[in-house]
Amino acid sequence: MDPSASAAQRCYRHPDREAYISCQRCERLICPECMRDASVGFQCPSCVSEGAATIRRPRTIAGGRISSRPGAVTYTIIGLNVAVFVLTDLLRIDVINVAGSMISGSVLSNGTVYPGVVDGGYWRLLTSEFLHNGPTHLLFNMMALYLFGTFVESKLGAVRYVAAYLTMAVGSSVFVYWLSGPFQPTVGASGAVFGLLGLALMLLLRAREDVRGLLVLLAINAAISAFVPQISWQGHLGGFVVGCALGAVFAWAPARHRQSLQILMWVVVWTAIVAATALRTVVLTS
């Protein structure tokens, strides 16, 4: 046998191994370990990777990646709410008078001060959305979060969904900050949940789905929010307004300019949130 011919029959990735099969894409010789099944014949690992990179992966209506674990983010948010509830219950924290007094803050009998937003405790605009005043309050909010959160998550993708949820949570709290009395404590995930309702409404309208059931649900909840003193209609209204605003961009932004318009949307909404919070603080402190 010709030594040069034997040397030529080598795998390009493993020169010490003989090879008699060529990659269907690049035509280089490959050994059995490097053979990857293709529609016709075999391909080498490099060509398989290059081919996968050129395939356009399916995207959601908002341009996000379709998750391999549907609902994972929603389940995580539910888990966080439940964990916080269990923790506050075990530590016997009065979430209304201590953790939930969002605007005014609280002073315990031992002199410990829990600042409200007006005192610089701006984190309350978010953390108040993860606190619940009793198991029934938690149960209803988590049921609604499960029903509508999983739907919205499937349409936005994980990253956009997380960003939207946090934005709606903080946005609803800003409405509470402006429209509630300065000593009115507010807790619960319902502000963000109403944001999900608004966002879902926009997505369903874009898809030309029947939204009558959702509108009836919104009307019933609006009536309950307006006439039950313990329910924060301010937070519900704020979440719904922010959710509709985000949903309108997610649903109707042209694919060609989708990313640019979404970035602009985040900038505008968060600028409004920061400006409204700062202005309200000035009004209350002056």
KEKE-3310 file (N, C-alpha, C; in steps of 0.2 Angstrom, whole numbers, plus 5000, padded with zeros to 4 digits):
npx = (5004:5002:5011:5008:4995:4989:4991:4983:4970:4964:4955:4950:4948:4954:4969:4975:4967:4960:4950:4935:4924:4916:4911:4895:4893:4905:4914:4926:4936:4930:4930:4922:4918:4916:4905:4889:4872:4864:4851:4854:4866:4881:4887:4900:4905:4908:4901:4888:4886:4888:4877:4866:4867:4864:4850:4835:4828:4812:4801:4792:4777:4781:4794:4803:4812:4806:4802:4809:4804:4789:4780:4789:4794:4783:4779:4790:4789:4777:4781:4790:4782:4774:4784:4789:4777:4776:4788:4786:4775:4780:4790:4781:4778:4770:4762:4755:4756:4769:4778:4771:4766:4767:4769:4770:4778:4784:4784:4791:4787:4799:4806:4812:4813:4804:4806:4795:4790:4791:4800:4812:4812:4812:4812:4800:4791:4792:4793:4782:4773:4775:4770:4757:4741:4736:4731:4720:4720:4733:4730:4720:4726:4737:4731:4725:4737:4743:4734:4734:4747:4755:4750:4753:4767:4770:4768:4777:4790:4803:4813:4807:4795:4798:4804:4792:4783:4790:4790:4776:4772:4779:4775:4761:4762:4766:4755:4747:4755:4752:4738:4732:4729:4741:4744:4740:4742:4747:4747:4751:4750:4741:4741:4751:4745:4734:4740:4744:4732:4728:4739:4737:4724:4727:4736:4727:4717:4725:4727:4715:4705:4691:4686:4677:4674:4685:4683:4671:4676:4685:4677:4669:4679:4683:4672:4671:4683:4681:4671:4674:4681:4694:4701:4713:4710:4717:4730:4726:4721:4732:4741:4734:4734:4747:4750:4742:4748:4761:4757:4752:4763:4770:4761:4758:4769:4778:4787:4799:4804:4803:4812:4818:4807:4802:4813:4813:4800:4802:4811:4803:4793:4799:4806:4795:4790:4800:4801:4787:4787:4797:4792:4780:4785:4791:4780:4773:4783:4784)
npy = (4994:5011:5023:5037:5037:5031:5039:5050:5046:5051:5056:5073:5080:5071:5066:5055:5044:5033:5036:5035:5040:5055:5071:5077:5090:5099:5090:5085:5072:5061:5052:5038:5043:5056:5057:5063:5061:5066:5073:5067:5055:5059:5072:5083:5088:5102:5107:5104:5112:5125:5125:5124:5137:5145:5143:5150:5153:5150:5164:5173:5183:5195:5195:5188:5174:5157:5148:5133:5128:5131:5143:5144:5155:5162:5152:5153:5166:5165:5156:5164:5173:5165:5160:5172:5175:5164:5166:5179:5176:5166:5174:5182:5195:5210:5213:5224:5235:5236:5231:5234:5247:5258:5272:5280:5274:5266:5265:5255:5249:5248:5257:5255:5260:5260:5265:5274:5276:5290:5293:5289:5276:5268:5256:5250:5251:5241:5229:5229:5223:5209:5205:5199:5200:5189:5171:5170:5181:5179:5167:5170:5180:5173:5163:5170:5175:5164:5160:5170:5174:5164:5163:5176:5176:5166:5173:5183:5179:5174:5184:5197:5196:5195:5208:5216:5212:5217:5230:5233:5230:5240:5251:5251:5253:5266:5273:5271:5278:5291:5292:5287:5290:5298:5290:5277:5260:5248:5232:5217:5207:5211:5222:5220:5209:5214:5222:5212:5207:5219:5218:5206:5208:5217:5209:5199:5206:5210:5198:5196:5189:5183:5193:5196:5188:5191:5205:5206:5200:5210:5221:5216:5215:5228:5234:5228:5232:5246:5247:5240:5244:5238:5235:5240:5251:5260:5254:5243:5250:5257:5246:5241:5251:5253:5240:5239:5249:5244:5232:5236:5241:5229:5221:5228:5233:5235:5222:5225:5236:5233:5230:5242:5250:5244:5246:5260:5261:5255:5265:5277:5273:5270:5282:5290:5284:5286:5300:5303:5297:5305:5318:5316:5314:5326:5334:5328:5330:5344)
npz = (5000:4996:5006:5007:5002:5012:5023:5019:5021:5033:5048:5049:5061:5070:5067:5070:5067:5056:5042:5031:5027:5020:5025:5022:5019:5020:5014:5020:5027:5040:5055:5063:5076:5074:5066:5061:5060:5046:5035:5023:5022:5032:5043:5049:5066:5066:5055:5058:5069:5063:5054:5063:5069:5058:5057:5059:5074:5081:5086:5099:5098:5103:5100:5108:5114:5112:5126:5133:5144:5148:5157:5167:5173:5179:5188:5197:5201:5208:5218:5225:5231:5239:5247:5254:5261:5270:5277:5283:5291:5299:5306:5312:5307:5305:5291:5286:5295:5297:5286:5275:5276:5265:5261:5272:5282:5297:5315:5327:5344:5350:5345:5333:5316:5301:5286:5275:5258:5256:5265:5259:5257:5244:5239:5243:5234:5225:5234:5241:5233:5235:5246:5257:5265:5274:5271:5262:5254:5248:5241:5231:5223:5218:5211:5200:5195:5191:5181:5171:5170:5165:5152:5147:5148:5139:5127:5127:5130:5142:5146:5143:5149:5163:5164:5161:5171:5183:5180:5179:5192:5200:5193:5197:5210:5211:5206:5218:5227:5223:5222:5234:5252:5262:5273:5270:5270:5258:5251:5242:5227:5217:5210:5200:5194:5188:5179:5171:5166:5158:5149:5143:5137:5127:5119:5115:5108:5097:5091:5087:5095:5104:5117:5126:5138:5145:5147:5154:5166:5170:5172:5183:5193:5193:5198:5211:5216:5217:5227:5238:5253:5258:5247:5235:5224:5217:5215:5207:5196:5192:5188:5178:5168:5165:5161:5149:5141:5139:5133:5121:5114:5113:5106:5094:5088:5073:5066:5060:5066:5079:5090:5093:5096:5107:5116:5117:5123:5136:5141:5141:5149:5162:5164:5167:5178:5188:5188:5192:5205:5211:5210:5218:5230:5233:5234:5245:5255:5256)
capx = (5000:5006:5011:5005:4988:4986:4991:4978:4964:4963:4950:4953:4948:4958:4973:4978:4962:4958:4943:4933:4918:4916:4906:4891:4893:4912:4918:4932:4935:4928:4930:4915:4916:4914:4899:4883:4867:4861:4846:4858:4873:4884:4890:4905:4902:4908:4896:4882:4886:4887:4870:4862:4868:4860:4843:4831:4824:4805:4801:4786:4774:4785:4801:4807:4813:4801:4805:4809:4800:4783:4777:4794:4795:4777:4779:4795:4786:4772:4785:4793:4776:4772:4790:4788:4771:4778:4793:4783:4771:4784:4793:4776:4778:4763:4764:4751:4758:4776:4781:4766:4765:4772:4770:4772:4783:4781:4789:4789:4787:4806:4810:4814:4810:4803:4804:4790:4793:4792:4806:4817:4812:4809:4811:4793:4787:4792:4793:4775:4769:4776:4767:4750:4738:4732:4731:4715:4723:4738:4727:4716:4731:4741:4727:4725:4744:4744:4730:4736:4754:4757:4748:4757:4774:4771:4768:4782:4796:4805:4816:4802:4790:4801:4804:4786:4780:4792:4788:4769:4772:4782:4770:4755:4763:4767:4748:4745:4758:4749:4731:4730:4730:4748:4745:4736:4746:4745:4751:4748:4752:4735:4743:4755:4741:4729:4744:4744:4725:4729:4743:4733:4719:4731:4738:4721:4714:4730:4726:4708:4702:4685:4689:4671:4675:4690:4680:4667:4680:4688:4671:4667:4684:4683:4666:4673:4689:4678:4666:4676:4687:4700:4704:4716:4708:4723:4735:4723:4721:4739:4744:4730:4736:4754:4750:4739:4753:4766:4754:4750:4769:4772:4756:4757:4775:4780:4793:4805:4806:4801:4817:4819:4801:4802:4818:4810:4795:4805:4814:4798:4789:4803:4807:4788:4789:4805:4798:4781:4789:4801:4787:4775:4789:4792:4774:4772:4788:4784)
capy = (5000:5018:5026:5043:5036:5029:5045:5054:5043:5052:5061:5080:5082:5066:5064:5048:5039:5032:5039:5033:5044:5062:5075:5079:5098:5101:5085:5082:5065:5060:5046:5036:5047:5063:5056:5065:5059:5071:5071:5062:5054:5061:5078:5083:5092:5109:5109:5103:5118:5130:5124:5126:5144:5149:5142:5156:5150:5153:5169:5175:5189:5201:5195:5184:5167:5153:5145:5126:5127:5135:5145:5143:5162:5163:5148:5156:5172:5162:5153:5169:5176:5160:5160:5178:5175:5159:5169:5184:5172:5163:5179:5186:5202:5213:5216:5230:5240:5236:5230:5236:5254:5260:5279:5284:5271:5264:5265:5250:5251:5248:5263:5253:5264:5257:5271:5273:5279:5297:5294:5286:5268:5267:5249:5247:5252:5234:5224:5228:5218:5202:5204:5198:5200:5183:5166:5171:5186:5176:5162:5173:5183:5168:5160:5175:5176:5157:5159:5175:5175:5159:5166:5182:5173:5162:5177:5188:5176:5175:5191:5202:5195:5197:5215:5218:5211:5221:5237:5234:5230:5246:5256:5251:5256:5273:5276:5271:5283:5297:5293:5285:5294:5297:5285:5271:5255:5244:5226:5212:5206:5212:5228:5217:5205:5219:5223:5206:5208:5224:5216:5200:5211:5220:5203:5195:5211:5210:5191:5196:5184:5185:5196:5197:5185:5195:5212:5205:5199:5216:5225:5214:5217:5235:5236:5226:5237:5253:5247:5237:5248:5235:5234:5246:5252:5264:5249:5240:5255:5258:5241:5240:5256:5251:5234:5241:5253:5239:5227:5240:5241:5222:5218:5231:5236:5232:5217:5228:5241:5230:5230:5249:5253:5241:5250:5267:5260:5255:5271:5281:5271:5270:5289:5292:5281:5289:5307:5303:5296:5310:5323:5315:5314:5333:5336:5326:5333:5351)
capz = (5000:4996:5013:5006:5002:5019:5027:5017:5024:5041:5050:5049:5068:5074:5062:5071:5066:5049:5040:5024:5026:5020:5028:5016:5019:5019:5011:5023:5030:5047:5058:5066:5082:5072:5061:5064:5056:5042:5030:5018:5024:5038:5043:5054:5071:5064:5050:5062:5073:5058:5052:5068:5070:5053:5057:5062:5079:5082:5091:5101:5095:5105:5098:5113:5113:5115:5132:5133:5150:5148:5163:5173:5177:5183:5194:5201:5205:5213:5223:5229:5235:5244:5252:5258:5265:5275:5281:5287:5295:5304:5310:5315:5304:5303:5284:5285:5299:5297:5280:5270:5276:5259:5260:5278:5286:5304:5321:5332:5351:5353:5342:5326:5311:5295:5282:5269:5251:5257:5269:5256:5256:5238:5238:5245:5227:5223:5239:5244:5228:5236:5253:5257:5272:5275:5266:5256:5250:5244:5236:5225:5219:5215:5206:5195:5192:5187:5175:5166:5170:5160:5145:5145:5148:5133:5122:5128:5132:5149:5148:5142:5154:5169:5164:5161:5177:5188:5178:5181:5199:5202:5191:5201:5217:5210:5207:5225:5230:5221:5223:5241:5257:5264:5278:5268:5268:5253:5250:5237:5220:5213:5205:5194:5191:5184:5173:5166:5163:5153:5144:5140:5133:5121:5115:5112:5103:5092:5088:5085:5099:5108:5123:5130:5144:5149:5148:5160:5172:5172:5175:5189:5197:5194:5203:5218:5218:5219:5232:5244:5256:5259:5241:5233:5217:5214:5213:5201:5190:5189:5185:5172:5164:5163:5157:5143:5138:5137:5129:5115:5110:5112:5101:5087:5085:5067:5067:5057:5071:5086:5096:5094:5099:5114:5120:5118:5128:5143:5143:5142:5155:5168:5165:5170:5185:5192:5188:5196:5212:5214:5211:5223:5237:5234:5236:5252:5260:5257)
cpx = (5004:5005:5007:4997:4985:4986:4985:4971:4963:4958:4953:4953:4953:4963:4976:4973:4961:4951:4941:4927:4919:4910:4902:4891:4900:4917:4924:4930:4934:4928:4923:4913:4913:4908:4893:4878:4864:4855:4848:4865:4875:4887:4895:4902:4902:4903:4889:4881:4884:4880:4865:4862:4864:4853:4840:4826:4817:4805:4793:4783:4778:4792:4806:4808:4808:4805:4804:4805:4794:4781:4782:4794:4789:4777:4785:4792:4781:4776:4788:4788:4774:4778:4790:4783:4773:4783:4790:4778:4775:4788:4788:4776:4771:4764:4760:4754:4766:4779:4777:4764:4769:4774:4773:4777:4780:4786:4786:4789:4794:4810:4812:4810:4810:4801:4799:4794:4795:4798:4812:4817:4808:4808:4804:4789:4787:4790:4785:4771:4770:4774:4760:4747:4734:4732:4726:4717:4728:4735:4724:4721:4736:4737:4727:4732:4745:4740:4732:4743:4757:4756:4752:4765:4775:4771:4774:4789:4799:4808:4811:4797:4792:4801:4797:4782:4783:4790:4780:4768:4774:4777:4763:4756:4764:4760:4745:4748:4755:4742:4728:4732:4737:4749:4741:4741:4743:4750:4747:4750:4747:4737:4746:4750:4736:4733:4744:4737:4726:4733:4740:4728:4722:4733:4732:4717:4719:4729:4719:4704:4696:4687:4683:4671:4679:4687:4675:4671:4683:4683:4669:4673:4685:4678:4668:4679:4686:4674:4668:4682:4693:4704:4707:4715:4713:4728:4732:4723:4728:4742:4741:4733:4743:4754:4747:4745:4759:4764:4753:4757:4771:4767:4757:4763:4777:4787:4799:4808:4805:4805:4818:4813:4800:4807:4815:4804:4797:4808:4809:4794:4793:4805:4801:4788:4794:4803:4792:4783:4793:4796:4783:4779:4790:4786:4772:4777:4788:4777)
cpy = (5006:5021:5033:5043:5035:5035:5050:5052:5044:5057:5068:5082:5077:5063:5057:5042:5039:5034:5037:5036:5051:5065:5078:5087:5100:5096:5083:5076:5065:5053:5044:5041:5054:5063:5058:5064:5066:5068:5066:5061:5057:5068:5078:5088:5099:5111:5109:5110:5124:5130:5126:5134:5148:5148:5147:5152:5154:5158:5170:5181:5195:5201:5191:5177:5163:5148:5137:5124:5132:5137:5145:5150:5163:5158:5150:5162:5170:5159:5158:5172:5171:5160:5166:5178:5170:5163:5175:5181:5169:5168:5184:5193:5204:5216:5222:5236:5241:5236:5233:5244:5258:5267:5282:5281:5269:5264:5260:5253:5251:5253:5261:5257:5260:5262:5269:5276:5286:5298:5291:5279:5266:5260:5246:5247:5245:5229:5223:5224:5211:5201:5203:5197:5194:5178:5167:5176:5184:5171:5165:5177:5178:5164:5164:5175:5169:5157:5164:5176:5170:5161:5171:5180:5170:5167:5182:5185:5178:5182:5196:5202:5197:5205:5219:5218:5216:5228:5238:5234:5237:5252:5257:5254:5264:5277:5276:5277:5290:5298:5290:5290:5293:5292:5278:5266:5251:5238:5222:5213:5208:5218:5225:5213:5209:5221:5218:5205:5213:5221:5210:5203:5214:5214:5200:5200:5210:5203:5190:5190:5187:5187:5198:5194:5189:5202:5211:5204:5206:5221:5223:5216:5224:5237:5234:5231:5244:5253:5244:5241:5245:5234:5240:5247:5256:5259:5245:5244:5256:5252:5240:5245:5255:5245:5235:5245:5248:5234:5230:5239:5233:5219:5221:5234:5232:5228:5221:5233:5239:5231:5238:5252:5250:5245:5257:5266:5260:5261:5276:5279:5272:5278:5292:5290:5285:5297:5308:5302:5302:5316:5322:5316:5322:5336:5335:5329:5340:5353)
cpz = (5000:5003:5012:5006:5008:5024:5025:5020:5031:5042:5051:5057:5072:5069:5064:5070:5058:5047:5033:5022:5025:5022:5021:5014:5016:5015:5014:5027:5037:5049:5061:5072:5080:5067:5064:5058:5052:5038:5025:5020:5031:5037:5049:5060:5070:5060:5053:5066:5069:5056:5057:5069:5064:5053:5061:5067:5079:5087:5093:5097:5097:5103:5103:5111:5116:5120:5131:5139:5151:5155:5169:5177:5181:5189:5199:5205:5210:5219:5228:5233:5241:5250:5257:5263:5271:5280:5285:5292:5301:5309:5313:5313:5302:5296:5283:5289:5299:5290:5274:5270:5271:5259:5267:5282:5293:5309:5326:5339:5354:5349:5335:5321:5304:5290:5276:5263:5252:5261:5266:5255:5250:5236:5239:5238:5224:5228:5241:5239:5230:5243:5253:5264:5273:5269:5260:5251:5245:5239:5230:5220:5215:5210:5200:5191:5188:5180:5169:5165:5165:5153:5143:5144:5141:5127:5121:5128:5139:5150:5148:5147:5161:5169:5164:5168:5183:5186:5180:5189:5202:5200:5195:5207:5216:5209:5214:5228:5229:5223:5230:5246:5259:5269:5277:5266:5263:5252:5245:5230:5215:5208:5199:5190:5186:5178:5168:5163:5157:5147:5140:5135:5127:5116:5111:5107:5097:5088:5086:5088:5102:5115:5128:5137:5149:5151:5154:5166:5174:5175:5182:5194:5198:5199:5210:5220:5221:5225:5239:5247:5256:5253:5238:5225:5213:5212:5207:5195:5187:5186:5178:5166:5161:5159:5150:5138:5135:5132:5122:5111:5108:5106:5094:5084:5079:5068:5065:5062:5078:5091:5098:5098:5106:5119:5122:5123:5135:5145:5145:5149:5162:5169:5169:5177:5190:5193:5193:5203:5215:5215:5217:5230:5238:5237:5243:5257:5261:5259)
residu = (MET:ASP:PRO:SER:ALA:SER:ALA:ALA:GLN:ARG:CYS:TYR:ARG:HIS:PRO:ASP:ARG:GLU:ALA:TYR:ILE:SER:CYS:GLN:ARG:CYS:GLU:ARG:LEU:ILE:CYS:PRO:GLU:CYS:MET:ARG:ASP:ALA:SER:VAL:GLY:PHE:GLN:CYS:PRO:SER:CYS:VAL:SER:GLU:GLY:ALA:ALA:THR:ILE:ARG:ARG:PRO:ARG:THR:ILE:ALA:GLY:GLY:ARG:ILE:SER:SER:ARG:PRO:GLY:ALA:VAL:THR:TYR:THR:ILE:ILE:GLY:LEU:ASN:VAL:ALA:VAL:PHE:VAL:LEU:THR:ASP:LEU:LEU:ARG:ILE:ASP:VAL:ILE:ASN:VAL:ALA:GLY:SER:MET:ILE:SER:GLY:SER:VAL:LEU:SER:ASN:GLY:THR:VAL:TYR:PRO:GLY:VAL:VAL:ASP:GLY:GLY:TYR:TRP:ARG:LEU:LEU:THR:SER:GLU:PHE:LEU:HIS:ASN:GLY:PRO:THR:HIS:LEU:LEU:PHE:ASN:MET:MET:ALA:LEU:TYR:LEU:PHE:GLY:THR:PHE:VAL:GLU:SER:LYS:LEU:GLY:ALA:VAL:ARG:TYR:VAL:ALA:ALA:TYR:LEU:THR:MET:ALA:VAL:GLY:SER:SER:VAL:PHE:VAL:TYR:TRP:LEU:SER:GLY:PRO:PHE:GLN:PRO:THR:VAL:GLY:ALA:SER:GLY:ALA:VAL:PHE:GLY:LEU:LEU:GLY:LEU:ALA:LEU:MET:LEU:LEU:LEU:ARG:ALA:ARG:GLU:ASP:VAL:ARG:GLY:LEU:LEU:VAL:LEU:LEU:ALA:ILE:ASN:ALA:ALA:ILE:SER:ALA:PHE:VAL:PRO:GLN:ILE:SER:TRP:GLN:GLY:HIS:LEU:GLY:GLY:PHE:VAL:VAL:GLY:CYS:ALA:LEU:GLY:ALA:VAL:PHE:ALA:TRP:ALA:PRO:ALA:ARG:HIS:ARG:GLN:SER:LEU:GLN:ILE:LEU:MET:TRP:VAL:VAL:VAL:TRP:THR:ALA:ILE:VAL:ALA:ALA:THR:ALA:LEU:ARG:THR:VAL:VAL:LEU:THR:SER)
# end
